[in-house]
Structures are given as structure tokens and as C-alpha cells.
């Protein structure tokens, strides 16, 4: 998404909107340094102070991180995810506790409301995740495991719950990666088979129990 010159009214808000769009669209990926200030000034057709105010606002929201002498980097793709990252930092336990709160109810509702198409996709993702574990392809494990959990909560068909969880995607992925990093080759990964079976069978209580037990196991094992 190319940056465009802005109208004179509400310049800071317009610049914030354009920069947020570049972040949420993936044009500026998480972890990447954004264009330097002079380049942004030219592309947007505004003054340095306007760009600085926009960067400051997005940094306060948690989407950007200013590193003195290094530049400004993308930290998260949404305000909610940025807030979680600020609150939790490197504390894996806190991230897992938040995930447990959302996923237990997500699993319960998924067992009741999931569609056959969603069940097939969950099954495929879990198969891909387990195959990656077997082959010790850890980057793929992280991708498939994260996608499995995001879809599981989406299967609840509770829009607000799904949106809340979607906003935590970076934190979820980071917690999955941290767990995988600790369980390097040769050790067992926590299984999701029981959880998938409960969702397939429509057993709401078992699905919630499996999800809760999964996080209890992770917290005990890694925290």
C-alpha cells in the first residue's frame, strides 16, 4: 500500500491511519524497521513534527517501538496485541494464563457450534502440526499450532471472543514459539488430539477440560 500525500485537515490522524494501515496489512511486518523520518516526510507530504506525533501515538498504542540510534520498528499489528505485549513482556506464564481464559470458553463453544468444514480444517492443521513435530521442523510447528488455536476460537462463532483472540495472535505465536524452544528435539510435545476429539464429538465439557488441562500442563512444564 503506497503512502499518499495527505489533506491539511487532521494531518496527524491521517498519518496515523496510513501508518496503521501499512502495519495491519503486513506491508510493514512485525519486527521490521519502518522507513526513516525523512522518507516518511516526503512520501506523506507533511512536516517532521507531524510524522513524529504519529510515531509517538503509535508507539504509545504499542504498534511501534522507537529504538534510539537504531530506528523505529513494528512491534504489533493491533492496539490490543501491543497492550498485551507491554503487560506480559517475556512472562510466558501471563500469556498462557490469558490464553487459557479465552480458549477454555472458545473450546466449549466450538464443540457446540463448529461446522463440518471448520472441523475438517482443524483436523488438517493438527495433522500438519504433528507431522512437523515428528520431522522436527519447529518453525512449521509454530505456524500450524498457532493457526489451530486461532481457528479453534473462531469455531466458537462468538464474534467478540474471536476478535479478542485474533488481536492476541502475535502473543499467541510468541508463546507457542517459546514452548517449542524449550522442548527442543527428542522431547514430547503436548498433544491436542483429545481436544480435537471433544470438539468433533460435540462434548462441550470435555473440550473445555482438555483446553484447560493443556494450559495447566504448559504452565507447569515451562513456567
N, C-alpha and C positions, 0 to 999 in steps of 0.2 A: 504494500500500500504506500505509494509515494506521498511524501508530505507536500502540502499545498500552502500557498500564502493565505493569510487569514484576513478577515474583515477587521476594522478598527474597534468595533464594539466588543467588549468582553474578551479581550485578547488572551488573557491568562487562561480563562475557561476553555477557549477554543484550542489553545496549545495543549492544555491538559488532555482534552478529548482526543486530539490527534495522536499524542504520545501514548495515551492509554490504548488507543486502537492498534497502534503498532505493536504494543506488548501483548494484548489479548489475542491478536491474530497470529502471533508467532513470528512476525517479521523481525522483531527483536526478541530472541529466545531467552529463557531464564539462564542466567549465568553469563550472558554476553554483554560486552560494553556497548553502550549506545553511542551514536555519533557525537563527536566533540561539540562544545558550545558554539564555536564559530560556524560550523557546518549547519547546526540547527537554526541559528540566527538567519543564515542565508536561505535555507530551504523554507522556513516558515515566514520570512519577511517581517520579523519583529525584532525588537531590541534585546540586548543581553539581559536586562533586568526581567523582562517578561519570561524569557526562557528559564532564568534562574528561579523565578517564583514557581513556575510549573514543575521544575525538577524538585524544588523543595516540597511542594504539595504532594507529589507522587512518592517522594521519599518518606514523608510523614505517613502516607497511606500504606507504606510497606511494599510498594511495587518496585521502587528503585532504591539503590544503595550507593551513596557517594563515598568513594574511597580516595582520600586526599593523596594527590600525586599520581593516582592510577586512573582516575576517570569515574564515570557513573555506570553502574551495572544493573541489569534487570534482576530483581530478587524474587518476584512472584507475579502471577498473571491476574490476580484479583485482590481487592482490598481485604477480603475475608482470609484468603490464604496468607497474605502478608501479615495480617494481625496474628494468626496462629503461629507463624514463624517467629514473630517477635516475642510472643508469650512463651513458646516452648523452647526456642533455640535448639540446642543439641540434646535436650532432655527427651530421650526416646520414650521414657515412661509416660510422660504427659501426653505425647502424641498418641500413644497406644490407648491411653485412658479415654481420650476424646473419640478416637475411632470406635472403641468398644461401645460407648454410649450411643453412637449413631447406628452402628452396624448391627447391634443386637435387635433393635426395633426394625431396622431395614430387613434383616433376615426373616424376622417373624412375619412381616407384611409381604415379603417376596414369596414365602411359602403359600400364601393365600392368593396373591394377585398376579403372579408371574404368568406369562403366556408361553405357549409351546415354543414359539420362535425364540423367546428370551432364554428358555431352558436349554435349547439347543446351542445357543451362543455361549452360555455359561459352561456347558459341558465341553465345548470346543476349547475355550480359554483354559479350563482346568487341565485338559489333556495336553495342551501346548505347554502349559506351565510345568507339569510333571515331567514331560519329555525333556524340557530344558534343564530341569533339576538333575535328571538321570545323566544327561550329557555334560553337566557342569558348565552350562552356558549361562552364567549368572546375570548378565545384562538382560537376556531374554526372560529369565525368571522374574526379574523385577518388572519388566514391561507387562508380561502376561498376568502376573499376580495382581498388580495394580489395576489393570483393566477388569479383572474378575471381580474385585471388590467394588469398584465404581459401578459396574453393571448390576451387581447384586443389589445394591441400594436403589438403583434406578428401577429394578424389578418390583420395588415396594409400591410403585405407582402413587407415591406421595410426593407431589411436586416440590414442596418446600424442603422435605428431608433430602431428596435427591440433589436439589440445588445447593443446600448447605454442604453436603458431602462433596459435590463436584468442586466447590470452592476450596476444598482442602486437598485437591489432587496432588499438589507438589509435596505437601507434608506427608500424605499417604505414601507417595512414591519414595520419599526420603526414609520413612520408617521401614518400608519393605527392603530398601537397599541396605539399611543399617543392619537389619536382621540377617540378610544374606551374607553381608560382610563378616558377621560374627560366626556364621555357620559355614565356613569355608569347606572345600571338598572333603568328602568322606563322612560327613555327619548327616543325620536325618533332618529333613525339613518338616515343619508342622503340616499335617495333611488337611485338606479341605473336602475330602471325599464324603465324610459324614454330613457336613453342612450341605453339600450339593444333593445328597440323597434325601435329606429332610425337605429341602425346597422342592425336589421332584415329587415327593410323596404328599406334599401339602401339609406336613406336620409342623405347625407353627411353633409349638413349644419346643420341639426338638431342634428346630432351626435356630431359635433364639439361644437355646442352651449350647448348641455347637459353636455358635458365633462367640458367645461369652467365654466358653471354655478355651477356645482358640486364643483369645486375647489374654486370658489368665496364664496360659502356657507361655505365651511370648513374653509377658511381663516378668514372670518368674525366671524364664530362661536367659533373658538378655538384659534385665534391669536390676 
